[in-house]
Amino acid sequence: MNEQQRKFESYLDEQIASCKQRSKLLAEDDRMDEGNFEKIRANVYEIFKTILSVAERVCGKDDLAKRGFFLQKAEQIPTSWTASYEKAKQNGDARKMHIESIKLDTIQEIKDMCMQIWEETT
């Protein structure tokens, strides 16, 4: 695992821990919906942490291939979230729209951080 990948994995770990902590605090404050939204965010980070480890196994030491694999999955997976958002919008389901927008916003943050970290020189 190279330095950028370690840094990116550390970022994902920090985000997961942060989301879980916020979820716990919100639940303790009887703000269950908001706590559940944080759990959704944490789940997205966990999905992409898993994809990062799969990229490591599939691509071995080829850093460019790992990044390509990761970014390809970061484009593929959210297509179903976008479709679900659009369907919810057509049906006037504001709650489902909000959930899907949380997922889409989170994956955008992940992609942005991925590109920022991988473009840094070590």
N, CA, C and O of each residue as an XYZ file, in Angstrom:
488
protein
N       0.857     -1.180      0.000
C       0.000      0.000      0.000
C       0.900      1.239      0.000
O       1.792      1.370      0.838
N       0.659      2.129     -0.933
C       1.494      3.328     -1.012
C       0.998      4.414     -0.045
O      -0.032      4.264      0.612
N       1.755      5.497      0.018
C       1.455      6.577      0.969
C       0.087      7.214      0.700
O      -0.665      7.485      1.637
N      -0.235      7.452     -0.571
C      -1.533      8.065     -0.883
C      -2.679      7.151     -0.455
O      -3.680      7.610      0.095
N      -2.521      5.863     -0.713
C      -3.586      4.938     -0.338
C      -3.741      4.880      1.179
O      -4.862      4.829      1.686
N      -2.629      4.887      1.902
C      -2.699      4.902      3.375
C      -3.402      6.170      3.864
O      -4.238      6.125      4.767
N      -3.050      7.284      3.255
C      -3.654      8.565      3.644
C      -5.156      8.567      3.339
O      -5.956      9.060      4.133
N      -5.526      8.016      2.194
C      -6.934      7.964      1.814
C      -7.710      7.022      2.735
O      -8.825      7.338      3.152
N      -7.129      5.879      3.050
C      -7.786      4.940      3.960
C      -7.949      5.571      5.341
O      -8.975      5.384      5.993
N      -6.948      6.311      5.782
C      -7.027      7.007      7.060
C      -8.159      8.036      7.041
O      -8.902      8.170      8.013
N      -8.283      8.759      5.923
C      -9.382      9.722      5.765
C     -10.725      9.010      5.901
O     -11.608      9.484      6.615
N     -10.883      7.874      5.220
C     -12.149      7.134      5.287
C     -12.420      6.669      6.719
O     -13.545      6.779      7.205
N     -11.387      6.146      7.399
C     -11.550      5.711      8.792
C     -11.999      6.863      9.692
O     -12.881      6.697     10.534
N     -11.383      8.026      9.505
C     -11.745      9.197     10.313
C     -13.192      9.614     10.069
O     -13.912      9.962     11.005
N     -13.611      9.578      8.807
C     -14.986      9.964      8.481
C     -15.984      8.974      9.070
O     -17.024      9.374      9.592
N     -15.671      7.683      8.987
C     -16.550      6.655      9.554
C     -16.706      6.882     11.059
O     -17.821      6.890     11.579
N     -15.588      7.064     11.749
C     -15.629      7.274     13.208
C     -16.395      8.539     13.559
O     -17.171      8.556     14.514
N     -16.180      9.591     12.794
C     -16.856     10.858     13.041
C     -18.370     10.729     12.854
O     -19.148     11.221     13.672
N     -18.777     10.068     11.779
C     -20.211      9.878     11.522
C     -20.854      9.045     12.629
O     -21.948      9.360     13.097
N     -20.174      7.994     13.037
C     -20.721      7.139     14.099
C     -20.832      7.893     15.417
O     -21.801      7.723     16.157
N     -19.849      8.714     15.705
C     -19.889      9.516     16.938
C     -21.050     10.511     16.887
O     -21.799     10.644     17.855
N     -21.200     11.214     15.752
C     -22.313     12.164     15.614
C     -23.651     11.434     15.712
O     -24.588     11.938     16.331
N     -23.743     10.258     15.109
C     -24.981      9.482     15.168
C     -25.336      9.138     16.611
O     -26.490      9.258     17.021
N     -24.346      8.716     17.366
C     -24.557      8.361     18.771
C     -25.023      9.578     19.571
O     -25.975      9.489     20.347
N     -24.350     10.711     19.381
C     -24.718     11.922     20.112
C     -26.120     12.403     19.741
O     -26.882     12.834     20.606
N     -26.452     12.328     18.474
C     -27.789     12.743     18.030
C     -28.863     11.821     18.598
O     -29.927     12.283     19.009
N     -28.589     10.521     18.620
C     -29.550      9.567     19.186
C     -29.757      9.834     20.674
O     -30.882      9.770     21.171
N     -28.667     10.133     21.384
C     -28.776     10.453     22.812
C     -29.578     11.720     23.050
O     -30.154     11.907     24.122
N     -29.613     12.586     22.052
C     -30.345     13.844     22.138
C     -31.761     13.704     21.558
O     -32.429     14.701     21.284
N     -32.208     12.452     21.374
C     -33.530     12.144     20.807
C     -33.735     12.727     19.414
O     -34.849     13.100     19.048
N     -32.679     12.802     18.658
C     -32.756     13.267     17.272
C     -32.446     12.071     16.377
O     -31.429     12.028     15.685
N     -33.363     11.102     16.415
C     -33.154      9.805     15.780
C     -32.984      9.910     14.255
O     -32.109      9.261     13.681
N     -33.813     10.720     13.613
C     -33.698     10.845     12.160
C     -32.317     11.356     11.756
O     -31.681     10.814     10.852
N     -31.872     12.393     12.430
C     -30.554     12.947     12.115
C     -29.451     11.933     12.415
O     -28.469     11.837     11.678
N     -29.619     11.187     13.489
C     -28.657     10.129     13.821
C     -28.614      9.056     12.745
O     -27.548      8.557     12.387
N     -29.793      8.710     12.234
C     -29.854      7.711     11.154
C     -29.206      8.234      9.870
O     -28.595      7.467      9.125
N     -29.336      9.523      9.613
C     -28.692     10.102      8.425
C     -27.171      9.989      8.543
O     -26.483      9.752      7.550
N     -26.649     10.159      9.759
C     -25.207      9.994      9.975
C     -24.783      8.543      9.759
O     -23.694      8.276      9.250
N     -25.650      7.608     10.152
C     -25.362      6.185      9.905
C     -25.289      5.908      8.409
O     -24.451      5.128      7.957
N     -26.164      6.543      7.647
C     -26.149      6.375      6.192
C     -24.823      6.882      5.632
O     -24.200      6.223      4.799
N     -24.397      8.053      6.093
C     -23.102      8.598      5.662
C     -21.970      7.619      5.981
O     -21.118      7.341      5.137
N     -21.977      7.104      7.205
C     -20.940      6.153      7.624
C     -20.949      4.919      6.724
O     -19.890      4.405      6.361
N     -22.129      4.450      6.367
C     -22.230      3.277      5.494
C     -21.598      3.535      4.130
O     -20.933      2.657      3.580
N     -21.796      4.720      3.584
C     -21.197      5.049      2.285
C     -19.668      5.040      2.407
O     -18.976      4.483      1.554
N     -19.154      5.653      3.461
C     -17.700      5.634      3.671
C     -17.197      4.196      3.810
O     -16.143      3.853      3.273
N     -17.946      3.357      4.526
C     -17.541      1.958      4.714
C     -17.559      1.191      3.391
O     -16.674      0.373      3.138
N     -18.549      1.447      2.558
C     -18.615      0.801      1.241
C     -17.341      1.106      0.455
O     -16.734      0.214     -0.136
N     -16.950      2.369      0.458
C     -15.807      2.747     -0.363
C     -14.472      2.390      0.292
O     -13.459      2.288     -0.401
N     -14.452      2.203      1.590
C     -13.254      1.653      2.229
C     -13.076      0.203      1.780
O     -11.959     -0.237      1.509
N     -14.174     -0.525      1.704
C     -14.126     -1.903      1.216
C     -13.659     -1.945     -0.229
O     -12.850     -2.797     -0.598
N     -14.161     -1.035     -1.044
C     -13.755     -0.995     -2.450
C     -12.258     -0.694     -2.558
O     -11.578     -1.233     -3.431
N     -11.753      0.153     -1.686
C     -10.319      0.440     -1.688
C      -9.511     -0.826     -1.408
O      -8.488     -1.066     -2.049
N      -9.967     -1.631     -0.457
C      -9.237     -2.869     -0.158
C      -9.371     -3.885     -1.294
O      -8.441     -4.648     -1.559
N     -10.522     -3.895     -1.963
C     -10.695     -4.772     -3.129
C      -9.754     -4.334     -4.249
O      -9.154     -5.173     -4.920
N      -9.626     -3.037     -4.450
C      -8.704     -2.522     -5.474
C      -7.284     -2.986     -5.180
O      -6.536     -3.323     -6.097
N      -6.918     -3.003     -3.924
C      -5.585     -3.468     -3.519
C      -5.383     -4.929     -3.907
O      -4.337     -5.301     -4.437
N      -6.398     -5.755     -3.636
C      -6.291     -7.187     -3.962
C      -6.294     -7.426     -5.462
O      -5.510     -8.230     -5.967
N      -7.177     -6.728     -6.180
C      -7.343     -6.955     -7.615
C      -6.167     -6.418     -8.423
O      -5.719     -7.057     -9.375
N      -5.673     -5.257     -8.047
C      -4.669     -4.564     -8.866
C      -3.244     -4.708     -8.357
O      -2.304     -4.286     -9.030
N      -3.070     -5.292     -7.186
C      -1.725     -5.498     -6.663
C      -0.983     -4.194     -6.453
O      -1.491     -3.281     -5.802
N       0.209     -4.104     -6.999
C       1.068     -2.939     -6.772
C       0.900     -1.847     -7.830
O       1.589     -0.827     -7.781
N       0.003     -2.051     -8.771
C      -0.217     -1.066     -9.838
C      -1.089      0.071     -9.309
O      -2.317     -0.019     -9.327
N      -0.441      1.146     -8.837
C      -1.161      2.258     -8.212
C      -2.147      2.925     -9.156
O      -3.244      3.303     -8.745
N      -1.768      3.069    -10.402
C      -2.662      3.699    -11.381
C      -3.907      2.844    -11.599
O      -5.016      3.368    -11.700
N      -3.722      1.538    -11.671
C      -4.855      0.621    -11.842
C      -5.766      0.655    -10.613
O      -6.990      0.607    -10.740
N      -5.160      0.737     -9.414
C      -5.968      0.804     -8.184
C      -6.847      2.048     -8.185
O      -8.042      1.984     -7.895
N      -6.231      3.185     -8.519
C      -6.993      4.429     -8.552
C      -8.098      4.350     -9.595
O      -9.225      4.777     -9.342
N      -7.783      3.808    -10.763
C      -8.784      3.660    -11.820
C      -9.932      2.762    -11.396
O     -11.097      3.076    -11.641
N      -9.604      1.646    -10.760
C     -10.615      0.709    -10.267
C     -11.531      1.406     -9.272
O     -12.755      1.318     -9.364
N     -10.915      2.099     -8.320
C     -11.680      2.791     -7.276
C     -12.610      3.839     -7.893
O     -13.796      3.892     -7.565
N     -12.072      4.664     -8.781
C     -12.885      5.732     -9.375
C     -13.987      5.181    -10.279
O     -15.066      5.765    -10.375
N     -13.714      4.058    -10.938
C     -14.751      3.427    -11.756
C     -15.927      2.998    -10.872
O     -17.086      3.233    -11.214
N     -15.621      2.373     -9.740
C     -16.682      1.959     -8.808
C     -17.388      3.181     -8.209
O     -18.590      3.142     -7.944
N     -16.634      4.259     -8.000
C     -17.218      5.481     -7.449
C     -18.182      6.137     -8.439
O     -19.022      6.946     -8.046
N     -18.063      5.793     -9.709
C     -19.018      6.268    -10.723
C     -20.179      5.290    -10.885
O     -21.325      5.712    -11.040
N     -19.891      3.988    -10.852
C     -20.912      2.965    -11.086
C     -21.938      2.868     -9.961
O     -23.144      2.896    -10.206
N     -21.459      2.757     -8.750
C     -22.342      2.491     -7.608
C     -23.398      3.577     -7.415
O     -24.565      3.247     -7.201
N     -23.035      4.855     -7.484
C     -24.057      5.891     -7.249
C     -25.124      6.018     -8.339
O     -26.085      6.765     -8.156
N     -24.985      5.316     -9.460
C     -26.022      5.436    -10.495
C     -27.374      4.964     -9.965
O     -28.409      5.538    -10.301
N     -27.365      3.917     -9.134
C     -28.635      3.451     -8.566
C     -29.181      4.463     -7.563
O     -30.396      4.597     -7.414
N     -28.290      5.173     -6.876
C     -28.743      6.199     -5.926
C     -29.371      7.370     -6.674
O     -30.366      7.942     -6.229
N     -28.788      7.716     -7.800
C     -29.341      8.803     -8.615
C     -30.719      8.410     -9.140
O     -31.649      9.216     -9.115
N     -30.849      7.173     -9.614
C     -32.144      6.687    -10.113
C     -33.182      6.676     -9.000
O     -34.334      7.053     -9.217
N     -32.780      6.247     -7.815
C     -33.688      6.212     -6.673
C     -34.115      7.630     -6.279
O     -35.270      7.859     -5.921
N     -33.184      8.569     -6.348
C     -33.500      9.971     -6.055
C     -34.547     10.495     -7.050
O     -35.530     11.128     -6.663
N     -34.316     10.218     -8.321
C     -35.249     10.695     -9.354
C     -36.635     10.084     -9.183
O     -37.643     10.772     -9.348
N     -36.688      8.810     -8.858
C     -37.976      8.143     -8.628
C     -38.690      8.756     -7.424
O     -39.898      8.992     -7.464
N     -37.937      9.010     -6.357
C     -38.519      9.628     -5.168
C     -39.034     11.026     -5.485
O     -40.077     11.448     -4.986
N     -38.285     11.736     -6.323
C     -38.696     13.089     -6.726
C     -40.020     13.042     -7.488
O     -40.909     13.862     -7.258
N     -40.138     12.082     -8.389
C     -41.386     11.926     -9.161
C     -42.561     11.589     -8.253
O     -43.692     12.006     -8.504
N     -42.280     10.826     -7.189
C     -43.338     10.411     -6.272
C     -43.544     11.376     -5.112
O     -44.398     11.145     -4.256
N     -42.774     12.448     -5.079
C     -42.921     13.426     -4.006
C     -42.487     12.891     -2.650
O     -43.003     13.328     -1.621
N     -41.548     11.956     -2.632
C     -41.075     11.343     -1.393
C     -39.846     12.103     -0.893
O     -38.711     11.754     -1.220
N     -40.088     13.139     -0.102
C     -39.009     14.019      0.355
C     -37.998     13.284      1.236
O     -36.798     13.547      1.154
N     -38.468     12.379      2.064
C     -37.556     11.635      2.939
C     -36.583     10.795      2.114
O     -35.378     10.829      2.365
N     -37.077     10.056      1.150
C     -36.223      9.222      0.300
C     -35.267     10.095     -0.519
O     -34.106      9.735     -0.712
N     -35.751     11.230     -0.993
C     -34.886     12.153     -1.727
C     -33.728     12.605     -0.833
O     -32.582     12.677     -1.277
N     -34.039     12.907      0.422
C     -33.006     13.369      1.349
C     -31.961     12.269      1.595
O     -30.759     12.535      1.606
N     -32.433     11.050      1.789
C     -31.525      9.926      2.015
C     -30.597      9.737      0.817
O     -29.386      9.582      0.979
N     -31.167      9.751     -0.375
C     -30.351      9.557     -1.578
C     -29.396     10.735     -1.793
O     -28.277     10.545     -2.269
N     -29.831     11.940     -1.448
C     -28.936     13.087     -1.605
C     -27.772     13.022     -0.609
O     -26.668     13.473     -0.916
N     -28.013     12.463      0.580
C     -26.925     12.256      1.546
C     -25.879     11.323      0.935
O     -24.681     11.597      1.003
N     -26.335     10.226      0.342
C     -25.414      9.268     -0.278
C     -24.646      9.930     -1.417
O     -23.430      9.772     -1.524
N     -25.348     10.665     -2.257
C     -24.700     11.295     -3.411
C     -23.715     12.375     -2.979
O     -22.636     12.499     -3.558
N     -24.077     13.152     -1.972
C     -23.161     14.177     -1.459
C     -21.908     13.532     -0.856
O     -20.793     14.021     -1.034
N     -22.120     12.427     -0.140
C     -21.000     11.743      0.502
C     -20.046     11.159     -0.533
O     -18.830     11.272     -0.383
N     -20.579     10.538     -1.578
C     -19.687      9.971     -2.593
C     -18.948     11.089     -3.327
O     -17.807     10.896     -3.746
N     -19.567     12.230     -3.486
C     -18.855     13.342     -4.124
C     -17.691     13.805     -3.256
O     -16.614     14.108     -3.769
N     -17.904     13.861     -1.940
C     -16.818     14.216     -1.029
C     -15.685     13.192     -1.115
O     -14.509     13.554     -1.116
N     -16.051     11.919     -1.187
C     -15.055     10.847     -1.277
C     -14.250     10.979     -2.566
O     -13.023     10.889     -2.549
N     -14.938     11.192     -3.675
C     -14.237     11.328     -4.959
C     -13.322     12.549     -4.950
O     -12.192     12.487     -5.433
N     -13.811     13.651     -4.402
C     -12.984     14.864     -4.328
C     -11.724     14.621     -3.500
O     -10.630     15.016     -3.904
N     -11.872     13.974     -2.348
C     -10.723     13.702     -1.487
C      -9.784     12.704     -2.153
O      -8.565     12.839     -2.051
N     -10.332     11.719     -2.822
C      -9.511     10.742     -3.540
C      -8.615     11.453     -4.549
O      -7.410     11.206     -4.602
N      -9.203     12.326     -5.337
C      -8.417     13.024     -6.346
C      -7.404     13.961     -5.689
O      -6.275     14.081     -6.166
N      -7.787     14.611     -4.625
C      -6.875     15.522     -3.932
C      -5.664     14.746     -3.391
O      -4.524     15.177     -3.562
N      -5.909     13.629     -2.754
C      -4.815     12.850     -2.161
C      -3.937     12.226     -3.237
O      -2.711     12.261     -3.131
N      -4.547     11.655     -4.270
C      -3.763     10.964     -5.279
C      -2.980     11.922     -6.168
O      -2.006     11.518     -6.804
N      -3.387     13.171     -6.220
C      -2.657     14.135     -7.032
C      -1.490     14.764     -6.274
O      -0.639     15.427     -6.868
N      -1.457     14.550     -4.940
C      -0.344     15.067     -4.163
C       0.913     14.257     -4.500
O       0.836     13.068     -4.811
N       2.025     14.900     -4.432
C       3.283     14.169     -4.607
C       3.849     13.848     -3.238
O       3.761     14.653     -2.311
N       4.426     12.677     -3.122
C       4.970     12.254     -1.815
C       6.477     12.308     -1.833
O       7.118     11.991     -0.831
